[in-house]
């Protein structure tokens, strides 16, 4: 998440509190950031696989107790092309279904609509109801202390 | 001829023979930083000594089964000699699926159940249908009910009439237990301690400490008070896996409101997070998800139904799924639906004793039902006719 500064080459100006020199993000960028944050909430794991760096040889160790007796009962699966079907991700499967052409209720029509009630806003720092918006990035805050924390830690620290 | 009932959830698999008790087992694989060579499957979780930074491998993505490799490994373990010792040729299986399951996933599941495992016969059904069956079994006089299944990946609101689901009324909110845990991780990581890797520990925190508030703004005001007046604040002791095996919430008598604790434990101080996180089920717009919350979607779904059925739906609202275990959930749903529903209709919300296993119990009743034989597809049927017979018989 590197921040690229397009308005000035001087790095120190990004950190200054001078309002004339702070960048202001437009609404499209703010929307992109929000979408990015929401997608990050869908992740299973935030760390890397602990087994990722291990050599593949470990998995070749034969296991004599299990495979012999189960081989009698089960038919062998049909090899590689079968396995490829098992590894598609969600997006691919959804596109394959091609739901836009089918009639009647389906996965896409079951989507809940936007709420009729107005959105409530909470301070990004402490979580209590907020009244004010950060000028640069659009985050909410409730008091000047939280604004200070926000500027020091998160405001414009990364861009999409 | 025994029947195995398997409620195949994205987080927990509820499995058991229909004549025995149900077991709730994690439906995924784990990897740990400490024991580098082994991948733990399902309930081998108990063997892990140090669940910090536990890495999850889930076969489900957004609530649908995409990773069959992992799912097969978990099923191998569950059906094998360590667990249920399934004799495939002599067993029927009742297995659950999400709503509007993709046809490619359905076909793959047929193939795996019949060709690889070779079950005698199988029934694929939605989890909510099993819950509805169980509900109608207890309340014979009711004709319709509406099931709110709030699970790990999402929440579905499904109306049932005379045992059949009404597809036009199905509503899906993309907020589930996973979103709540991830959000809690983010806010704790920003405000107090970096816990983004600790899914398992924070899940425990969420289950122990979070509750659904009945009056949101009042609780917010109380949470802002200092010292003893702040009845919402709790301290949670994090496990360090050497002396403290499992995290717990400090009782109020031991809490130190001024100054720091002397002992070396790691403490999380939780105030508004306790009720702001489950609030996302009721107002997903709080974090920017532009969808309706549970009470609104319930009323919306009922309004899409024919006029004469609506009072029946309001009288029979059933809450299931893991998220129903939050304290105060049922009362809050009742309060909000009562406020939104027309005044002449009677509103009644039912929370079963065990919301997680409710569909499983429905499956158990279904297996003992005399009509069960006609509902399943046997292996011979499948081998003669292929996927077509399953599409016809199972109403997914």
Interface residues (C-beta under 8 A of the other chain):
Chain A: X34 X37 X38 X40 X41 X42 X43 X44 X45 X46 X47 X49 X50 X51 X54 X58 X73 X74 X75 X77 X83 X85 X86 X87 X88 X89 X90 X93 X94 X96 X97 X104 X105 X106 X107 X110 X111 X112 X113 X114 X115 X116 X117 X119 X120 X122 X125 X126 X127 X128 X129 X153 X154
Chain B: X31 X32 X33 X36 X37 X39 X53 X55 X56 X57 X58 X61 X62 X64 X66 X67 X68 X69 X88 X99 X100 X102 X103 X104 X105 X108 X115 X116 X117 X118 X156 X167 X168 X170 X171 X172 X173 X174 X178 X179 X182 X183 X185 X186 X187 X190 X191 X196 X197 X199 X217 X220 X223 X224 X271 X272 X273 X276 X283 X284 X285 X286 X287 X288 X289 X290 X291 X292 X293 X296 X297 X300
